[in-house]
Amino acid sequence: MLFDSSVIFTNWLDLVTSRKVMGKRTHDARIVAVMLTYGVTHILTLNPSDFALSSNITIVRPQDINTGS
């Protein structure tokens, strides 16, 4: 659980402005902003294109995970 911070808003505003993000995608941009604020580097998602807003984020798809089985 990560706490809300004014820095998240600043990061979010920068993302949506510079990448011209609108509509539902602004919610994904907020997740990226939280990640950037707290230094979270990886996200597991079925929708990689939704989180390709920052080169600092490593996108991992479930099918790319090797379970060792």
N, C-alpha and C positions, 0 to 999 in steps of 0.2 A: 504494500500500500504506500503510495507516494502522496505527499501533501501538496495541496494547491499553492501556487506562488505567483507573484506578479511577473516573475521572469518567464513563466510559461506563456502568459498573454503576450509578452513582448516577442518571444520566439514564434508563437503562433501567428501574430500579426505580420511579422517579417516573412514567414512562409507563404501565407495566403496572398500577400501583396506581391512578393517577388515571383511567385509561381502562378499567379492569377487563378487561385483556387476559389471555386464558388460552389454553392449548394451543399449536397450531402458530403462532398469530399472535404469540407471544412472540419468535419468531425475526425476524419483520419489525420488531417493536418494537426489537430490538437493532440492526438496521440503521439505524433512525431515530435511536436513541441515539448511534451512532457519528457519523452525519451532524451531529447537533446539537453533539456534542463538538468536532468538527473544523471546524465552520462550512460544511459541504457543504450547498448550498442546493437542488440539483436532483437528481431521480432519474428515470431512464428505466425504465419498467415497463409490462408488459402488464396488470398488476393494480393499478390506481390505489387502489382501496379498501383494499388491504393497507397502504398507507403514509400514509393520511389521519389519522395520529395527532398531527400537529403542524402548526399553521398556518405554521410557519417553513420548511416543505419545499414546494418547487414540484414537482409531479408532471407529468412529460412522458410522453405516450404515443407510441409509434413512429409511428402514423398522423398525429400532429400535427407531425411534423418535415418541413419543406420542404427537399428535397434540391437544389432549383434546377434540376431536370431538366425 
